[in-house]
Amino acid sequence: MFVHMNFEDTPVEAAFRVEAREWLEAHAALRSANSSHGVLSVLGRESDTAADIEIARQWQQKAAADGWAGISWPTEYGGRGATLMEQIIWSQECAAFVVPDAVFRIGISLGGPTVIAHGTEEQRRRFLPPLLAGEEIWCQLFSEPGAGSDLASLRTTAAADGDEWIVNGQKVWSSGAHYSKWGFLLARTNPEAPKHQGITWFLLDMEAAGIEVRPLRQMTGLSHFNEVFFEDVCIPDTNRIGDLHDGWRVAQTTLLHERSMMGEFGVGGVVDALVALARQHAPDGTVDPRVRQELADLYIRAETMRFIGYRLITAISQGGLPGAEASVAKLAMARLLNDAGDLGTRIAGPASVVKDPDEFANEWWETLLAAPALRIAGGSDEVQHNIIGERVLGLPKEPGPSRDTPFKDLPIS
Ligand SMILES: Cc1cc2nc3c(=O)[nH]c(=O)nc-3n(C[C@H](O)[C@H](O)[C@H](O)COP(=O)(O)OP(=O)(O)OC[C@H]3O[C@@H](n4cnc5c(N)ncnc54)[C@H](O)[C@@H]3O)c2cc1C
């Protein structure tokens, strides 16, 4: 569908932008010109130590106290009650500052909106305010060793026991599970039903008995995600979000928000930072023409992404939901940041492998190591290609077993 794009803030939005920027100027540091702009914050850099988590909590508490948490969330759950456009303006303004809120993003951007859409009033009032106020961190317990791209193949079970559920199984790649209070969990509640129809969405207390969280170390040296094992873990039925066996539909809300969030990551400012880095490494002031060529290529791609972003924003502001545009944005973002990390490392040269808190060269090396994860997280490049193939190009769906086959009769891969 052709969407007419509108780039201008309304007067109300322009006033909101000024207010947001003034608050950020008063409470956050500006990002340095040649810093790699937040790519690493989402992949563990800002949550590696207990001190990092404490900084994030304090930031979130301050933001919530001053009315800058959950911009578009209803005020009764601790939000600001503003529009989606104002939420987007807030994110745009935050991009220029060091905002240490990464550990709260899974809860606030993915889990919270799912509880708003599918939870009961009592559940919203219990779970949402402590999340926004920085008191409770959430993680996502969806992927398993045999269920990532094909998430509906998940095998972790939740068996009914009176008004409780007993959970057994394993999750993997669970970002932040090692410091989270709540995990939103997809578990199989009916193996007799076809695979999409026997899943339920729960909020699991990560302090419950029977949970073992084992951090996984990445090649960056950080431990951003974990394996999580469940042995007879109890969940009260009051923590079930949405209808029984309807978790696949509930999870679509979570995944839509995940794709939209991923498409937003760290691209704004990354090319300017590379240009600053290239100038810094050109002592006579002339940047190598081959580097200039690569910078121009990245600039064009970042500009294209900016326009895809406007298309998404315009669709949202006109009351629509992002569709395949979110897949295009996510795919383009992951490729661009991989190439930016590669170019930044080549420009900075050997300096990039030296850890020096006053030098940003090392951030580009870390970006090079961290960025490949973005091509997998939130739906891999290949999966985005499939979505674009089917929904944009109109190609036929991949063949597979019937959607009506009971889960227990499906072959195990
Ligand atoms: C940094 C990071 C953070 C993450 N955080 C979380 C989290 O907090 N919670 C959580 O639940 N999960 C998390 N994940 C997991 C993530 O959602 C999965 O890694 C992702 O969905 C891919 O699944 P998989 O790793 O099982 O790979 P697989 O699905 O096994 O895929 C393996 C390869 O096969 C390709 N492939 C698979 N299916 C198809 C197909 N139909 N057509 C073409 N190619 C295909 C894939 O593209 C990939 O290259 C995270 C992952 C990363 C990298």
The ligand as a MOL file (V3000), in Angstrom:
LIG
                    3D

  0  0  0     0  0            999 V3000
M  V30 BEGIN CTAB
M  V30 COUNTS 53 58 0 0 0
M  V30 BEGIN ATOM
M  V30 1 C 21.8240 -11.3780 20.7380 0
M  V30 2 C 20.6690 -12.3140 20.8270 0
M  V30 3 C 19.7400 -12.1490 21.8260 0
M  V30 4 C 18.6560 -13.0150 21.9230 0
M  V30 5 N 17.7820 -12.8350 22.9600 0
M  V30 6 C 16.7570 -13.6980 23.1120 0
M  V30 7 C 15.8810 -13.5840 24.2370 0
M  V30 8 O 16.0440 -12.7130 25.0960 0
M  V30 9 N 14.8820 -14.4770 24.3750 0
M  V30 10 C 14.6530 -15.4700 23.4660 0
M  V30 11 O 13.6940 -16.2090 23.6380 0
M  V30 12 N 15.4780 -15.6160 22.3740 0
M  V30 13 C 16.5220 -14.7640 22.2040 0
M  V30 14 N 17.3810 -14.9040 21.1230 0
M  V30 15 C 17.1830 -16.0340 20.2180 0
M  V30 16 C 16.7480 -15.6640 18.8310 0
M  V30 17 O 15.3840 -15.3290 18.8060 0
M  V30 18 C 17.0370 -16.8970 17.9440 0
M  V30 19 O 18.4450 -17.0670 17.9310 0
M  V30 20 C 16.5410 -16.7320 16.5420 0
M  V30 21 O 15.1460 -16.7570 16.5000 0
M  V30 22 C 17.0960 -17.8390 15.6110 0
M  V30 23 O 16.8540 -19.0900 16.1460 0
M  V30 24 P 18.0100 -20.1700 16.3570 0
M  V30 25 O 19.1760 -19.5080 17.0120 0
M  V30 26 O 17.4070 -21.3650 17.0190 0
M  V30 27 O 18.4700 -20.5690 14.8940 0
M  V30 28 P 17.7300 -21.5760 13.8990 0
M  V30 29 O 16.2820 -21.2460 13.8300 0
M  V30 30 O 18.1080 -22.9780 14.2460 0
M  V30 31 O 18.3880 -21.1680 12.5300 0
M  V30 32 C 19.6840 -21.6580 12.1160 0
M  V30 33 C 19.9680 -21.1080 10.7280 0
M  V30 34 O 18.9930 -21.6090 9.7840 0
M  V30 35 C 18.3420 -20.5270 9.1250 0
M  V30 36 N 16.9250 -20.8380 8.9630 0
M  V30 37 C 16.0610 -21.3160 9.8980 0
M  V30 38 N 14.8250 -21.4660 9.3900 0
M  V30 39 C 14.8930 -21.0680 8.0880 0
M  V30 40 C 13.9540 -21.0050 7.0290 0
M  V30 41 N 12.6820 -21.3540 7.2100 0
M  V30 42 N 14.3870 -20.5490 5.8230 0
M  V30 43 C 15.6930 -20.1740 5.6320 0
M  V30 44 N 16.6380 -20.2400 6.6090 0
M  V30 45 C 16.2460 -20.6760 7.8060 0
M  V30 46 C 18.5010 -19.3330 10.0620 0
M  V30 47 O 18.4430 -18.1140 9.3580 0
M  V30 48 C 19.8830 -19.5750 10.6510 0
M  V30 49 O 20.8740 -19.1050 9.7510 0
M  V30 50 C 18.4830 -14.0600 20.9930 0
M  V30 51 C 19.4280 -14.2440 19.9680 0
M  V30 52 C 20.5140 -13.4000 19.8820 0
M  V30 53 C 21.5110 -13.6230 18.7890 0
M  V30 END ATOM
M  V30 BEGIN BOND
M  V30 1 1 1 2
M  V30 2 1 2 3
M  V30 3 2 2 52
M  V30 4 2 3 4
M  V30 5 1 4 5
M  V30 6 1 4 50
M  V30 7 2 5 6
M  V30 8 1 6 7
M  V30 9 1 6 13
M  V30 10 2 7 8
M  V30 11 1 7 9
M  V30 12 1 9 10
M  V30 13 2 10 11
M  V30 14 1 10 12
M  V30 15 2 12 13
M  V30 16 1 13 14
M  V30 17 1 14 15
M  V30 18 1 14 50
M  V30 19 1 15 16
M  V30 20 1 16 17
M  V30 21 1 16 18
M  V30 22 1 18 19
M  V30 23 1 18 20
M  V30 24 1 20 21
M  V30 25 1 20 22
M  V30 26 1 22 23
M  V30 27 1 23 24
M  V30 28 2 24 25
M  V30 29 1 24 26
M  V30 30 1 24 27
M  V30 31 1 27 28
M  V30 32 2 28 29
M  V30 33 1 28 30
M  V30 34 1 28 31
M  V30 35 1 31 32
M  V30 36 1 32 33
M  V30 37 1 33 34
M  V30 38 1 33 48
M  V30 39 1 34 35
M  V30 40 1 35 36
M  V30 41 1 35 46
M  V30 42 1 36 37
M  V30 43 1 36 45
M  V30 44 2 37 38
M  V30 45 1 38 39
M  V30 46 1 39 40
M  V30 47 2 39 45
M  V30 48 1 40 41
M  V30 49 2 40 42
M  V30 50 1 42 43
M  V30 51 2 43 44
M  V30 52 1 44 45
M  V30 53 1 46 47
M  V30 54 1 46 48
M  V30 55 1 48 49
M  V30 56 2 50 51
M  V30 57 1 51 52
M  V30 58 1 52 53
M  V30 END BOND
M  V30 END CTAB
M  END
